[in-house]
Amino acid sequence: MFLHEFYAIISTKLFPLLSALIGFGGIIAIHESGHFLFCKLFGILTPTFSIGFGPELFRKQIGSTNFRLALIPLGGYVEMAGSAEIGQGKQEYAQATGDISYDSKPYWQKFLVSMGGILFNMIFAYLVFCGLFFWGTSDKQAIIIADVLKDSPAQLAGIKPGDAILAINKIPLLDHEDNLVENAQDILLNAIRAHPNQKILLTIIPADQSDEQDIVVPLGSRQEEGQTIGSFGAKLRAPLPKLPFFKAIAAGVSYTNQNIRLNIEGIKRIFTQGSLQGVGGPLVIASTTFSSAQNGLVPLLIFLALMSINLALLNVLPIGALDGGQLLFVTIEALIRRRLSQTLKNIINLASIFAFIGLTLFLSYRDFLHFFGERLAPLYERLLNLF
């Protein structure tokens, strides 16, 4: 009995957790490898290649680079000679000059070094989706609820991650052989968009049951390109069909481009509407990564590919401490033909770091309320009653 329970814990908790940590650390490693390989290509000295933060787990000196791995794989950096960035290594070579120095390289090489991580993250996403279309992703033909936003119409209607959607407003998404109809996800999304602040009828199979159910969902609304469209508040995942090689490449590229566009629209909404709806903090990211790993390799790969796109687009932003911010510095220096004050760059980088820390703390607080708010509410009320 004990061995059976121990195996259940290992297989359902520990393995998914390790897979999630390795997978997320892998995205960071891919990103930093882009910077690292372009540095090596152009002869720039790289004293440190680091993945993660917190207690150090591993350290190995290979050639001129000290490779290190820390416990929490939520960040990383490549220390470069001739480039001073706060919190990135010992900075012993920050003022280095000559051929080994980043600062001595022509603009086009600096551009590629700065964009290397973004490029590698995008390549990873394209490769994953092209590969998944070539192999096919599931023998379960249904559109699955991947995640549900807090207080969204989906959550209020009782929709949960893992639920399978079979029909919307009695329009079937499966054919008579239980395969998804052509453009099933577009049919579902278009129906949702067309009914802002109205009720829709979903036919689902709950994740923990085998019988079909009809659920009425009162949709919300949101603005998109000047139009009011329906808001559901859930992320969907549809199985990808198995295609011949060249069609798989075309489909994978198209699918990746579609997700890039969706992420760009989400980033635009953050800046134009000041809305962080749908933006998850560390707890949500960790939870989603873990649940994806629990569901198997394919859902984990899909999630990691989407996270890789997110990481790439985030780093494009011209904000200090991000790749886009560093590229902005070297672009300005190339235009004015002189170096910017290192003090000015440090101030901008520090301000950006503190802003990200503040945003992370806010998102973490919101995540905490999302996961534990309802459970802690009775305790909170009792504490209030004591005073």
HURA-V18195 format. One record per backbone hydrogen bond with DSSP energy under -1.0 kcal/mol. CO is the residue of the C=O (numbers start at 1). NH is the residue of the N-H. If there is no record, write none. Layout:
# HURA-V18195
co=CO nh=NH
co=CO nh=NH
This chain:
# HURA-V18195
co=1 nh=5
co=2 nh=6
co=3 nh=7
co=4 nh=8
co=5 nh=9
co=6 nh=10
co=7 nh=11
co=8 nh=12
co=9 nh=13
co=9 nh=14
co=10 nh=15
co=13 nh=17
co=14 nh=18
co=15 nh=19
co=16 nh=20
co=17 nh=21
co=18 nh=22
co=19 nh=23
co=20 nh=24
co=21 nh=25
co=22 nh=26
co=23 nh=27
co=24 nh=28
co=25 nh=29
co=26 nh=30
co=27 nh=31
co=28 nh=32
co=29 nh=33
co=30 nh=34
co=31 nh=35
co=32 nh=36
co=33 nh=37
co=34 nh=38
co=35 nh=39
co=36 nh=40
co=37 nh=41
co=38 nh=42
co=39 nh=44
co=45 nh=81
co=47 nh=66
co=48 nh=79
co=49 nh=68
co=50 nh=77
co=51 nh=70
co=53 nh=72
co=55 nh=71
co=58 nh=69
co=60 nh=67
co=62 nh=65
co=65 nh=62
co=66 nh=49
co=67 nh=60
co=68 nh=51
co=69 nh=57
co=69 nh=58
co=72 nh=53
co=72 nh=74
co=75 nh=52
co=77 nh=50
co=80 nh=83
co=81 nh=102
co=85 nh=88
co=91 nh=94
co=93 nh=82
co=93 nh=96
co=98 nh=101
co=100 nh=45
co=102 nh=105
co=106 nh=110
co=107 nh=111
co=108 nh=112
co=109 nh=113
co=110 nh=114
co=111 nh=115
co=115 nh=119
co=116 nh=120
co=117 nh=121
co=118 nh=122
co=119 nh=123
co=120 nh=124
co=121 nh=125
co=122 nh=126
co=123 nh=127
co=124 nh=128
co=125 nh=129
co=126 nh=130
co=127 nh=131
co=128 nh=132
co=129 nh=133
co=130 nh=134
co=131 nh=135
co=132 nh=136
co=133 nh=243
co=140 nh=142
co=143 nh=165
co=144 nh=237
co=145 nh=162
co=147 nh=235
co=149 nh=152
co=152 nh=156
co=153 nh=157
co=154 nh=159
co=155 nh=158
co=160 nh=163
co=163 nh=145
co=164 nh=205
co=165 nh=143
co=166 nh=173
co=167 nh=203
co=168 nh=171
co=171 nh=168
co=173 nh=181
co=175 nh=178
co=179 nh=175
co=181 nh=184
co=183 nh=187
co=184 nh=188
co=185 nh=189
co=186 nh=190
co=187 nh=191
co=188 nh=192
co=189 nh=193
co=190 nh=194
co=192 nh=195
co=193 nh=230
co=195 nh=198
co=198 nh=219
co=200 nh=217
co=201 nh=169
co=202 nh=215
co=203 nh=166
co=203 nh=167
co=204 nh=213
co=205 nh=164
co=206 nh=209
co=213 nh=204
co=215 nh=202
co=217 nh=200
co=220 nh=197
co=220 nh=231
co=222 nh=229
co=224 nh=227
co=227 nh=224
co=229 nh=222
co=231 nh=220
co=232 nh=154
co=233 nh=149
co=235 nh=146
co=235 nh=147
co=237 nh=144
co=240 nh=137
co=244 nh=248
co=245 nh=249
co=246 nh=250
co=247 nh=251
co=248 nh=252
co=249 nh=253
co=250 nh=254
co=251 nh=255
co=252 nh=256
co=253 nh=257
co=254 nh=258
co=255 nh=259
co=256 nh=260
co=257 nh=261
co=258 nh=262
co=259 nh=263
co=260 nh=264
co=261 nh=265
co=262 nh=266
co=263 nh=267
co=264 nh=268
co=265 nh=269
co=266 nh=270
co=267 nh=271
co=268 nh=272
co=269 nh=273
co=269 nh=275
co=276 nh=279
co=281 nh=285
co=282 nh=286
co=283 nh=287
co=284 nh=288
co=285 nh=289
co=286 nh=290
co=287 nh=291
co=288 nh=292
co=289 nh=293
co=290 nh=294
co=291 nh=295
co=293 nh=296
co=296 nh=300
co=297 nh=301
co=298 nh=302
co=299 nh=303
co=300 nh=304
co=301 nh=305
co=302 nh=306
co=303 nh=307
co=304 nh=308
co=305 nh=309
co=306 nh=310
co=307 nh=311
co=308 nh=312
co=309 nh=313
co=310 nh=314
co=311 nh=315
co=315 nh=324
co=317 nh=319
co=319 nh=322
co=319 nh=325
co=322 nh=326
co=323 nh=327
co=324 nh=328
co=325 nh=329
co=326 nh=330
co=327 nh=331
co=328 nh=332
co=329 nh=333
co=330 nh=334
co=331 nh=335
co=332 nh=336
co=333 nh=337
co=341 nh=345
co=342 nh=346
co=343 nh=347
co=344 nh=348
co=345 nh=349
co=346 nh=350
co=347 nh=351
co=348 nh=352
co=349 nh=353
co=350 nh=354
co=351 nh=355
co=352 nh=356
co=353 nh=357
co=354 nh=358
co=355 nh=359
co=356 nh=360
co=357 nh=361
co=358 nh=362
co=359 nh=363
co=360 nh=364
co=361 nh=365
co=362 nh=366
co=363 nh=367
co=364 nh=368
co=365 nh=369
co=366 nh=370
co=367 nh=371
co=368 nh=372
co=369 nh=373
co=372 nh=376
co=373 nh=377
co=376 nh=380
co=377 nh=381
co=378 nh=382
co=379 nh=383
co=380 nh=384
co=381 nh=385
co=382 nh=386
